[in-house]
Amino acid sequence: MDRLYLIVGFVWLVLGMVFGLYLSITGQLQFANSHAHTNLLGFVI
């Protein structure tokens, strides 16, 4: 169960980082709040 939480948290963190890179490349900064919450979810898990 511990390993599952770590894997899920790491996946959320990586998805948040990739989403942030996408937002910065395309300039769609109106979704920056979603990017921050996705990273926070990955970090907290």
mmCIF entry with sequence, helices, sheets and N, C-alpha, C, O atoms, coordinates in Angstrom:
data_MODEL
# 
_entry.id   MODEL 
# 
_entity.id                         1 
_entity.type                       polymer 
_entity.pdbx_number_of_molecules   1 
# 
_entity_poly.entity_id                      1 
_entity_poly.type                           'polypeptide(L)' 
_entity_poly.nstd_linkage                   no 
_entity_poly.nstd_monomer                   no 
_entity_poly.pdbx_seq_one_letter_code       MDRLYLIVGFVWLVLGMVFGLYLSITGQLQFANSHAHTNLLGFVI 
_entity_poly.pdbx_seq_one_letter_code_can   MDRLYLIVGFVWLVLGMVFGLYLSITGQLQFANSHAHTNLLGFVI 
_entity_poly.pdbx_strand_id                 A 
# 
loop_
_entity_poly_seq.entity_id 
_entity_poly_seq.num 
_entity_poly_seq.mon_id 
_entity_poly_seq.hetero 
1 1  MET n 
1 2  ASP n 
1 3  ARG n 
1 4  LEU n 
1 5  TYR n 
1 6  LEU n 
1 7  ILE n 
1 8  VAL n 
1 9  GLY n 
1 10 PHE n 
1 11 VAL n 
1 12 TRP n 
1 13 LEU n 
1 14 VAL n 
1 15 LEU n 
1 16 GLY n 
1 17 MET n 
1 18 VAL n 
1 19 PHE n 
1 20 GLY n 
1 21 LEU n 
1 22 TYR n 
1 23 LEU n 
1 24 SER n 
1 25 ILE n 
1 26 THR n 
1 27 GLY n 
1 28 GLN n 
1 29 LEU n 
1 30 GLN n 
1 31 PHE n 
1 32 ALA n 
1 33 ASN n 
1 34 SER n 
1 35 HIS n 
1 36 ALA n 
1 37 HIS n 
1 38 THR n 
1 39 ASN n 
1 40 LEU n 
1 41 LEU n 
1 42 GLY n 
1 43 PHE n 
1 44 VAL n 
1 45 ILE n 
# 
_struct_asym.id          A 
_struct_asym.entity_id   1 
# 
loop_
_struct_conf.conf_type_id 
_struct_conf.id 
_struct_conf.pdbx_PDB_helix_id 
_struct_conf.beg_label_comp_id 
_struct_conf.beg_label_asym_id 
_struct_conf.beg_label_seq_id 
_struct_conf.pdbx_beg_PDB_ins_code 
_struct_conf.end_label_comp_id 
_struct_conf.end_label_asym_id 
_struct_conf.end_label_seq_id 
_struct_conf.pdbx_end_PDB_ins_code 
_struct_conf.beg_auth_comp_id 
_struct_conf.beg_auth_asym_id 
_struct_conf.beg_auth_seq_id 
_struct_conf.end_auth_comp_id 
_struct_conf.end_auth_asym_id 
_struct_conf.end_auth_seq_id 
_struct_conf.pdbx_PDB_helix_class 
_struct_conf.details 
_struct_conf.pdbx_PDB_helix_length 
HELX_P HELX_P1 AA1 ASP A 2  ? THR A 26 ? ASP A 2  THR A 26 1 ? 25 
HELX_P HELX_P2 AA2 LEU A 29 ? PHE A 31 ? LEU A 29 PHE A 31 5 ? 3  
HELX_P HELX_P3 AA3 ALA A 32 ? VAL A 44 ? ALA A 32 VAL A 44 1 ? 13 
# 
_struct_conf_type.id          HELX_P 
_struct_conf_type.criteria    ? 
_struct_conf_type.reference   ? 
# 
loop_
_atom_site.group_PDB 
_atom_site.id 
_atom_site.type_symbol 
_atom_site.label_atom_id 
_atom_site.label_alt_id 
_atom_site.label_comp_id 
_atom_site.label_asym_id 
_atom_site.label_entity_id 
_atom_site.label_seq_id 
_atom_site.pdbx_PDB_ins_code 
_atom_site.Cartn_x 
_atom_site.Cartn_y 
_atom_site.Cartn_z 
_atom_site.occupancy 
_atom_site.B_iso_or_equiv 
_atom_site.pdbx_formal_charge 
_atom_site.auth_seq_id 
_atom_site.auth_comp_id 
_atom_site.auth_asym_id 
_atom_site.auth_atom_id 
_atom_site.pdbx_PDB_model_num 
ATOM 1   N N  . MET A 1 1  ? 0.828  -1.194 0.000   1.00 0.00 ? 1  MET A N  1 
ATOM 2   C CA . MET A 1 1  ? 0.000  0.000  0.000   1.00 0.00 ? 1  MET A CA 1 
ATOM 3   C C  . MET A 1 1  ? 0.870  1.255  0.000   1.00 0.00 ? 1  MET A C  1 
ATOM 4   O O  . MET A 1 1  ? 0.530  2.245  -0.647  1.00 0.00 ? 1  MET A O  1 
ATOM 5   N N  . ASP A 1 2  ? 1.981  1.217  0.716   1.00 0.00 ? 2  ASP A N  1 
ATOM 6   C CA . ASP A 1 2  ? 2.887  2.374  0.743   1.00 0.00 ? 2  ASP A CA 1 
ATOM 7   C C  . ASP A 1 2  ? 3.425  2.667  -0.647  1.00 0.00 ? 2  ASP A C  1 
ATOM 8   O O  . ASP A 1 2  ? 3.494  3.818  -1.079  1.00 0.00 ? 2  ASP A O  1 
ATOM 9   N N  . ARG A 1 3  ? 3.797  1.620  -1.321  1.00 0.00 ? 3  ARG A N  1 
ATOM 10  C CA . ARG A 1 3  ? 4.377  1.792  -2.651  1.00 0.00 ? 3  ARG A CA 1 
ATOM 11  C C  . ARG A 1 3  ? 3.352  2.377  -3.618  1.00 0.00 ? 3  ARG A C  1 
ATOM 12  O O  . ARG A 1 3  ? 3.691  3.195  -4.473  1.00 0.00 ? 3  ARG A O  1 
ATOM 13  N N  . LEU A 1 4  ? 2.104  1.956  -3.479  1.00 0.00 ? 4  LEU A N  1 
ATOM 14  C CA . LEU A 1 4  ? 1.048  2.475  -4.339  1.00 0.00 ? 4  LEU A CA 1 
ATOM 15  C C  . LEU A 1 4  ? 0.867  3.981  -4.137  1.00 0.00 ? 4  LEU A C  1 
ATOM 16  O O  . LEU A 1 4  ? 0.731  4.726  -5.107  1.00 0.00 ? 4  LEU A O  1 
ATOM 17  N N  . TYR A 1 5  ? 0.864  4.430  -2.875  1.00 0.00 ? 5  TYR A N  1 
ATOM 18  C CA . TYR A 1 5  ? 0.741  5.871  -2.602  1.00 0.00 ? 5  TYR A CA 1 
ATOM 19  C C  . TYR A 1 5  ? 1.912  6.650  -3.191  1.00 0.00 ? 5  TYR A C  1 
ATOM 20  O O  . TYR A 1 5  ? 1.721  7.732  -3.746  1.00 0.00 ? 5  TYR A O  1 
ATOM 21  N N  . LEU A 1 6  ? 3.102  6.113  -3.075  1.00 0.00 ? 6  LEU A N  1 
ATOM 22  C CA . LEU A 1 6  ? 4.262  6.800  -3.638  1.00 0.00 ? 6  LEU A CA 1 
ATOM 23  C C  . LEU A 1 6  ? 4.195  6.869  -5.158  1.00 0.00 ? 6  LEU A C  1 
ATOM 24  O O  . LEU A 1 6  ? 4.527  7.895  -5.752  1.00 0.00 ? 6  LEU A O  1 
ATOM 25  N N  . ILE A 1 7  ? 3.767  5.785  -5.780  1.00 0.00 ? 7  ILE A N  1 
ATOM 26  C CA . ILE A 1 7  ? 3.667  5.781  -7.237  1.00 0.00 ? 7  ILE A CA 1 
ATOM 27  C C  . ILE A 1 7  ? 2.590  6.754  -7.710  1.00 0.00 ? 7  ILE A C  1 
ATOM 28  O O  . ILE A 1 7  ? 2.804  7.511  -8.656  1.00 0.00 ? 7  ILE A O  1 
ATOM 29  N N  . VAL A 1 8  ? 1.433  6.731  -7.050  1.00 0.00 ? 8  VAL A N  1 
ATOM 30  C CA . VAL A 1 8  ? 0.350  7.649  -7.430  1.00 0.00 ? 8  VAL A CA 1 
ATOM 31  C C  . VAL A 1 8  ? 0.779  9.100  -7.227  1.00 0.00 ? 8  VAL A C  1 
ATOM 32  O O  . VAL A 1 8  ? 0.522  9.950  -8.079  1.00 0.00 ? 8  VAL A O  1 
ATOM 33  N N  . GLY A 1 9  ? 1.428  9.383  -6.107  1.00 0.00 ? 9  GLY A N  1 
ATOM 34  C CA . GLY A 1 9  ? 1.905  10.740 -5.857  1.00 0.00 ? 9  GLY A CA 1 
ATOM 35  C C  . GLY A 1 9  ? 2.923  11.194 -6.883  1.00 0.00 ? 9  GLY A C  1 
ATOM 36  O O  . GLY A 1 9  ? 2.892  12.337 -7.340  1.00 0.00 ? 9  GLY A O  1 
ATOM 37  N N  . PHE A 1 10 ? 3.825  10.293 -7.243  1.00 0.00 ? 10 PHE A N  1 
ATOM 38  C CA . PHE A 1 10 ? 4.843  10.630 -8.237  1.00 0.00 ? 10 PHE A CA 1 
ATOM 39  C C  . PHE A 1 10 ? 4.209  10.872 -9.599  1.00 0.00 ? 10 PHE A C  1 
ATOM 40  O O  . PHE A 1 10 ? 4.612  11.788 -10.317 1.00 0.00 ? 10 PHE A O  1 
ATOM 41  N N  . VAL A 1 11 ? 3.219  10.057 -9.963  1.00 0.00 ? 11 VAL A N  1 
ATOM 42  C CA . VAL A 1 11 ? 2.534  10.236 -11.244 1.00 0.00 ? 11 VAL A CA 1 
ATOM 43  C C  . VAL A 1 11 ? 1.818  11.586 -11.279 1.00 0.00 ? 11 VAL A C  1 
ATOM 44  O O  . VAL A 1 11 ? 1.905  12.302 -12.278 1.00 0.00 ? 11 VAL A O  1 
ATOM 45  N N  . TRP A 1 12 ? 1.108  11.946 -10.197 1.00 0.00 ? 12 TRP A N  1 
ATOM 46  C CA . TRP A 1 12 ? 0.431  13.249 -10.138 1.00 0.00 ? 12 TRP A CA 1 
ATOM 47  C C  . TRP A 1 12 ? 1.438  14.388 -10.248 1.00 0.00 ? 12 TRP A C  1 
ATOM 48  O O  . TRP A 1 12 ? 1.190  15.385 -10.926 1.00 0.00 ? 12 TRP A O  1 
ATOM 49  N N  . LEU A 1 13 ? 2.582  14.231 -9.571  1.00 0.00 ? 13 LEU A N  1 
ATOM 50  C CA . LEU A 1 13 ? 3.609  15.276 -9.617  1.00 0.00 ? 13 LEU A CA 1 
ATOM 51  C C  . LEU A 1 13 ? 4.164  15.439 -11.031 1.00 0.00 ? 13 LEU A C  1 
ATOM 52  O O  . LEU A 1 13 ? 4.329  16.564 -11.503 1.00 0.00 ? 13 LEU A O  1 
ATOM 53  N N  . VAL A 1 14 ? 4.451  14.343 -11.700 1.00 0.00 ? 14 VAL A N  1 
ATOM 54  C CA . VAL A 1 14 ? 4.969  14.404 -13.065 1.00 0.00 ? 14 VAL A CA 1 
ATOM 55  C C  . VAL A 1 14 ? 3.919  14.990 -14.010 1.00 0.00 ? 14 VAL A C  1 
ATOM 56  O O  . VAL A 1 14 ? 4.246  15.798 -14.879 1.00 0.00 ? 14 VAL A O  1 
ATOM 57  N N  . LEU A 1 15 ? 2.655  14.582 -13.839 1.00 0.00 ? 15 LEU A N  1 
ATOM 58  C CA . LEU A 1 15 ? 1.590  15.160 -14.672 1.00 0.00 ? 15 LEU A CA 1 
ATOM 59  C C  . LEU A 1 15 ? 1.464  16.663 -14.454 1.00 0.00 ? 15 LEU A C  1 
ATOM 60  O O  . LEU A 1 15 ? 1.247  17.415 -15.405 1.00 0.00 ? 15 LEU A O  1 
ATOM 61  N N  . GLY A 1 16 ? 1.597  17.099 -13.212 1.00 0.00 ? 16 GLY A N  1 
ATOM 62  C CA . GLY A 1 16 ? 1.545  18.529 -12.930 1.00 0.00 ? 16 GLY A CA 1 
ATOM 63  C C  . GLY A 1 16 ? 2.695  19.294 -13.562 1.00 0.00 ? 16 GLY A C  1 
ATOM 64  O O  . GLY A 1 16 ? 2.517  20.409 -14.053 1.00 0.00 ? 16 GLY A O  1 
ATOM 65  N N  . MET A 1 17 ? 3.877  18.688 -13.548 1.00 0.00 ? 17 MET A N  1 
ATOM 66  C CA . MET A 1 17 ? 5.035  19.333 -14.165 1.00 0.00 ? 17 MET A CA 1 
ATOM 67  C C  . MET A 1 17 ? 4.889  19.408 -15.686 1.00 0.00 ? 17 MET A C  1 
ATOM 68  O O  . MET A 1 17 ? 5.192  20.433 -16.297 1.00 0.00 ? 17 MET A O  1 
ATOM 69  N N  . VAL A 1 18 ? 4.429  18.329 -16.279 1.00 0.00 ? 18 VAL A N  1 
ATOM 70  C CA . VAL A 1 18 ? 4.232  18.323 -17.730 1.00 0.00 ? 18 VAL A CA 1 
ATOM 71  C C  . VAL A 1 18 ? 3.141  19.317 -18.121 1.00 0.00 ? 18 VAL A C  1 
ATOM 72  O O  . VAL A 1 18 ? 3.261  20.015 -19.128 1.00 0.00 ? 18 VAL A O  1 
ATOM 73  N N  . PHE A 1 19 ? 2.083  19.377 -17.325 1.00 0.00 ? 19 PHE A N  1 
ATOM 74  C CA . PHE A 1 19 ? 1.014  20.339 -17.579 1.00 0.00 ? 19 PHE A CA 1 
ATOM 75  C C  . PHE A 1 19 ? 1.540  21.770 -17.463 1.00 0.00 ? 19 PHE A C  1 
ATOM 76  O O  . PHE A 1 19 ? 1.164  22.633 -18.255 1.00 0.00 ? 19 PHE A O  1 
ATOM 77  N N  . GLY A 1 20 ? 2.402  22.024 -16.488 1.00 0.00 ? 20 GLY A N  1 
ATOM 78  C CA . GLY A 1 20 ? 2.997  23.350 -16.334 1.00 0.00 ? 20 GLY A CA 1 
ATOM 79  C C  . GLY A 1 20 ? 3.884  23.721 -17.502 1.00 0.00 ? 20 GLY A C  1 
ATOM 80  O O  . GLY A 1 20 ? 3.872  24.868 -17.950 1.00 0.00 ? 20 GLY A O  1 
ATOM 81  N N  . LEU A 1 21 ? 4.656  22.767 -18.002 1.00 0.00 ? 21 LEU A N  1 
ATOM 82  C CA . LEU A 1 21 ? 5.484  23.026 -19.178 1.00 0.00 ? 21 LEU A CA 1 
ATOM 83  C C  . LEU A 1 21 ? 4.617  23.330 -20.400 1.00 0.00 ? 21 LEU A C  1 
ATOM 84  O O  . LEU A 1 21 ? 4.914  24.238 -21.177 1.00 0.00 ? 21 LEU A O  1 
ATOM 85  N N  . TYR A 1 22 ? 3.555  22.567 -20.554 1.00 0.00 ? 22 TYR A N  1 
ATOM 86  C CA . TYR A 1 22 ? 2.635  22.814 -21.666 1.00 0.00 ? 22 TYR A CA 1 
ATOM 87  C C  . TYR A 1 22 ? 2.027  24.212 -21.569 1.00 0.00 ? 22 TYR A C  1 
ATOM 88  O O  . TYR A 1 22 ? 1.935  24.927 -22.567 1.00 0.00 ? 22 TYR A O  1 
ATOM 89  N N  . LEU A 1 23 ? 1.614  24.595 -20.366 1.00 0.00 ? 23 LEU A N  1 
ATOM 90  C CA . LEU A 1 23 ? 1.018  25.918 -20.189 1.00 0.00 ? 23 LEU A CA 1 
ATOM 91  C C  . LEU A 1 23 ? 2.017  27.025 -20.503 1.00 0.00 ? 23 LEU A C  1 
ATOM 92  O O  . LEU A 1 23 ? 1.660  28.025 -21.126 1.00 0.00 ? 23 LEU A O  1 
ATOM 93  N N  . SER A 1 24 ? 3.256  26.855 -20.081 1.00 0.00 ? 24 SER A N  1 
ATOM 94  C CA . SER A 1 24 ? 4.243  27.908 -20.327 1.00 0.00 ? 24 SER A CA 1 
ATOM 95  C C  . SER A 1 24 ? 4.625  27.990 -21.801 1.00 0.00 ? 24 SER A C  1 
ATOM 96  O O  . SER A 1 24 ? 4.883  29.079 -22.314 1.00 0.00 ? 24 SER A O  1 
ATOM 97  N N  . ILE A 1 25 ? 4.662  26.853 -22.481 1.00 0.00 ? 25 ILE A N  1 
ATOM 98  C CA . ILE A 1 25 ? 5.012  26.862 -23.906 1.00 0.00 ? 25 ILE A CA 1 
ATOM 99  C C  . ILE A 1 25 ? 3.901  27.495 -24.738 1.00 0.00 ? 25 ILE A C  1 
ATOM 100 O O  . ILE A 1 25 ? 4.172  28.283 -25.645 1.00 0.00 ? 25 ILE A O  1 
ATOM 101 N N  . THR A 1 26 ? 2.660  27.153 -24.431 1.00 0.00 ? 26 THR A N  1 
ATOM 102 C CA . THR A 1 26 ? 1.539  27.669 -25.216 1.00 0.00 ? 26 THR A CA 1 
ATOM 103 C C  . THR A 1 26 ? 1.063  29.039 -24.754 1.00 0.00 ? 26 THR A C  1 
ATOM 104 O O  . THR A 1 26 ? 0.331  29.714 -25.478 1.00 0.00 ? 26 THR A O  1 
ATOM 105 N N  . GLY A 1 27 ? 1.468  29.458 -23.563 1.00 0.00 ? 27 GLY A N  1 
ATOM 106 C CA . GLY A 1 27 ? 1.083  30.770 -23.060 1.00 0.00 ? 27 GLY A CA 1 
ATOM 107 C C  . GLY A 1 27 ? -0.322 30.829 -22.508 1.00 0.00 ? 27 GLY A C  1 
ATOM 108 O O  . GLY A 1 27 ? -0.866 31.919 -22.334 1.00 0.00 ? 27 GLY A O  1 
ATOM 109 N N  . GLN A 1 28 ? -0.920 29.696 -22.228 1.00 0.00 ? 28 GLN A N  1 
ATOM 110 C CA . GLN A 1 28 ? -2.277 29.657 -21.680 1.00 0.00 ? 28 GLN A CA 1 
ATOM 111 C C  . GLN A 1 28 ? -2.204 29.675 -20.153 1.00 0.00 ? 28 GLN A C  1 
ATOM 112 O O  . GLN A 1 28 ? -2.381 28.650 -19.494 1.00 0.00 ? 28 GLN A O  1 
ATOM 113 N N  . LEU A 1 29 ? -1.947 30.835 -19.622 1.00 0.00 ? 29 LEU A N  1 
ATOM 114 C CA . LEU A 1 29 ? -1.715 30.931 -18.187 1.00 0.00 ? 29 LEU A CA 1 
ATOM 115 C C  . LEU A 1 29 ? -2.997 31.026 -17.368 1.00 0.00 ? 29 LEU A C  1 
ATOM 116 O O  . LEU A 1 29 ? -2.927 31.137 -16.144 1.00 0.00 ? 29 LEU A O  1 
ATOM 117 N N  . GLN A 1 30 ? -4.157 30.986 -18.003 1.00 0.00 ? 30 GLN A N  1 
ATOM 118 C CA . GLN A 1 30 ? -5.404 31.020 -17.244 1.00 0.00 ? 30 GLN A CA 1 
ATOM 119 C C  . GLN A 1 30 ? -5.624 29.710 -16.489 1.00 0.00 ? 30 GLN A C  1 
ATOM 120 O O  . GLN A 1 30 ? -6.466 29.657 -15.592 1.00 0.00 ? 30 GLN A O  1 
ATOM 121 N N  . PHE A 1 31 ? -4.885 28.653 -16.832 1.00 0.00 ? 31 PHE A N  1 
ATOM 122 C CA . PHE A 1 31 ? -5.008 27.375 -16.148 1.00 0.00 ? 31 PHE A CA 1 
ATOM 123 C C  . PHE A 1 31 ? -3.880 27.156 -15.140 1.00 0.00 ? 31 PHE A C  1 
ATOM 124 O O  . PHE A 1 31 ? -3.657 26.024 -14.713 1.00 0.00 ? 31 PHE A O  1 
ATOM 125 N N  . ALA A 1 32 ? -3.181 28.191 -14.759 1.00 0.00 ? 32 ALA A N  1 
ATOM 126 C CA . ALA A 1 32 ? -2.070 28.061 -13.826 1.00 0.00 ? 32 ALA A CA 1 
ATOM 127 C C  . ALA A 1 32 ? -2.536 27.561 -12.455 1.00 0.00 ? 32 ALA A C  1 
ATOM 128 O O  . ALA A 1 32 ? -1.793 26.872 -11.756 1.00 0.00 ? 32 ALA A O  1 
ATOM 129 N N  . ASN A 1 33 ? -3.749 27.908 -12.083 1.00 0.00 ? 33 ASN A N  1 
ATOM 130 C CA . ASN A 1 33 ? -4.296 27.442 -10.805 1.00 0.00 ? 33 ASN A CA 1 
ATOM 131 C C  . ASN A 1 33 ? -4.446 25.917 -10.812 1.00 0.00 ? 33 ASN A C  1 
ATOM 132 O O  . ASN A 1 33 ? -4.145 25.264 -9.813  1.00 0.00 ? 33 ASN A O  1 
ATOM 133 N N  . SER A 1 34 ? -4.902 25.353 -11.916 1.00 0.00 ? 34 SER A N  1 
ATOM 134 C CA . SER A 1 34 ? -5.029 23.902 -12.029 1.00 0.00 ? 34 SER A CA 1 
ATOM 135 C C  . SER A 1 34 ? -3.665 23.232 -11.965 1.00 0.00 ? 34 SER A C  1 
ATOM 136 O O  . SER A 1 34 ? -3.512 22.172 -11.359 1.00 0.00 ? 34 SER A O  1 
ATOM 137 N N  . HIS A 1 35 ? -2.690 23.847 -12.585 1.00 0.00 ? 35 HIS A N  1 
ATOM 138 C CA . HIS A 1 35 ? -1.324 23.318 -12.550 1.00 0.00 ? 35 HIS A CA 1 
ATOM 139 C C  . HIS A 1 35 ? -0.788 23.302 -11.120 1.00 0.00 ? 35 HIS A C  1 
ATOM 140 O O  . HIS A 1 35 ? -0.170 22.324 -10.700 1.00 0.00 ? 35 HIS A O  1 
ATOM 141 N N  . ALA A 1 36 ? -1.018 24.358 -10.386 1.00 0.00 ? 36 ALA A N  1 
ATOM 142 C CA . ALA A 1 36 ? -0.537 24.428 -9.003  1.00 0.00 ? 36 ALA A CA 1 
ATOM 143 C C  . ALA A 1 36 ? -1.227 23.390 -8.123  1.00 0.00 ? 36 ALA A C  1 
ATOM 144 O O  . ALA A 1 36 ? -0.577 22.770 -7.280  1.00 0.00 ? 36 ALA A O  1 
ATOM 145 N N  . HIS A 1 37 ? -2.516 23.192 -8.303  1.00 0.00 ? 37 HIS A N  1 
ATOM 146 C CA . HIS A 1 37 ? -3.231 22.215 -7.491  1.00 0.00 ? 37 HIS A CA 1 
ATOM 147 C C  . HIS A 1 37 ? -2.833 20.788 -7.851  1.00 0.00 ? 37 HIS A C  1 
ATOM 148 O O  . HIS A 1 37 ? -2.796 19.922 -6.976  1.00 0.00 ? 37 HIS A O  1 
ATOM 149 N N  . THR A 1 38 ? -2.538 20.532 -9.109  1.00 0.00 ? 38 THR A N  1 
ATOM 150 C CA . THR A 1 38 ? -2.085 19.198 -9.505  1.00 0.00 ? 38 THR A CA 1 
ATOM 151 C C  . THR A 1 38 ? -0.736 18.895 -8.873  1.00 0.00 ? 38 THR A C  1 
ATOM 152 O O  . THR A 1 38 ? -0.519 17.791 -8.373  1.00 0.00 ? 38 THR A O  1 
ATOM 153 N N  . ASN A 1 39 ? 0.170  19.861 -8.888  1.00 0.00 ? 39 ASN A N  1 
ATOM 154 C CA . ASN A 1 39 ? 1.472  19.667 -8.244  1.00 0.00 ? 39 ASN A CA 1 
ATOM 155 C C  . ASN A 1 39 ? 1.321  19.508 -6.735  1.00 0.00 ? 39 ASN A C  1 
ATOM 156 O O  . ASN A 1 39 ? 2.013  18.697 -6.119  1.00 0.00 ? 39 ASN A O  1 
ATOM 157 N N  . LEU A 1 40 ? 0.432  20.268 -6.155  1.00 0.00 ? 40 LEU A N  1 
ATOM 158 C CA . LEU A 1 40 ? 0.214  20.151 -4.718  1.00 0.00 ? 40 LEU A CA 1 
ATOM 159 C C  . LEU A 1 40 ? -0.324 18.766 -4.361  1.00 0.00 ? 40 LEU A C  1 
ATOM 160 O O  . LEU A 1 40 ? 0.103  18.170 -3.372  1.00 0.00 ? 40 LEU A O  1 
ATOM 161 N N  . LEU A 1 41 ? -1.251 18.260 -5.153  1.00 0.00 ? 41 LEU A N  1 
ATOM 162 C CA . LEU A 1 41 ? -1.793 16.923 -4.915  1.00 0.00 ? 41 LEU A CA 1 
ATOM 163 C C  . LEU A 1 41 ? -0.690 15.872 -5.001  1.00 0.00 ? 41 LEU A C  1 
ATOM 164 O O  . LEU A 1 41 ? -0.614 14.975 -4.161  1.00 0.00 ? 41 LEU A O  1 
ATOM 165 N N  . GLY A 1 42 ? 0.164  15.983 -6.017  1.00 0.00 ? 42 GLY A N  1 
ATOM 166 C CA . GLY A 1 42 ? 1.279  15.044 -6.147  1.00 0.00 ? 42 GLY A CA 1 
ATOM 167 C C  . GLY A 1 42 ? 2.260  15.153 -4.995  1.00 0.00 ? 42 GLY A C  1 
ATOM 168 O O  . GLY A 1 42 ? 2.786  14.141 -4.532  1.00 0.00 ? 42 GLY A O  1 
ATOM 169 N N  . PHE A 1 43 ? 2.513  16.352 -4.531  1.00 0.00 ? 43 PHE A N  1 
ATOM 170 C CA . PHE A 1 43 ? 3.470  16.534 -3.442  1.00 0.00 ? 43 PHE A CA 1 
ATOM 171 C C  . PHE A 1 43 ? 2.915  16.048 -2.109  1.00 0.00 ? 43 PHE A C  1 
ATOM 172 O O  . PHE A 1 43 ? 3.638  15.441 -1.320  1.00 0.00 ? 43 PHE A O  1 
ATOM 173 N N  . VAL A 1 44 ? 1.646  16.308 -1.857  1.00 0.00 ? 44 VAL A N  1 
ATOM 174 C CA . VAL A 1 44 ? 1.043  15.938 -0.567  1.00 0.00 ? 44 VAL A CA 1 
ATOM 175 C C  . VAL A 1 44 ? 0.869  14.421 -0.460  1.00 0.00 ? 44 VAL A C  1 
ATOM 176 O O  . VAL A 1 44 ? 1.087  13.842 0.604   1.00 0.00 ? 44 VAL A O  1 
ATOM 177 N N  . ILE A 1 45 ? 0.476  13.779 -1.568  1.00 0.00 ? 45 ILE A N  1 
ATOM 178 C CA . ILE A 1 45 ? 0.317  12.321 -1.521  1.00 0.00 ? 45 ILE A CA 1 
ATOM 179 C C  . ILE A 1 45 ? 1.657  11.689 -1.266  1.00 0.00 ? 45 ILE A C  1 
ATOM 180 O O  . ILE A 1 45 ? 1.757  10.465 -1.187  1.00 0.00 ? 45 ILE A O  1 
# 
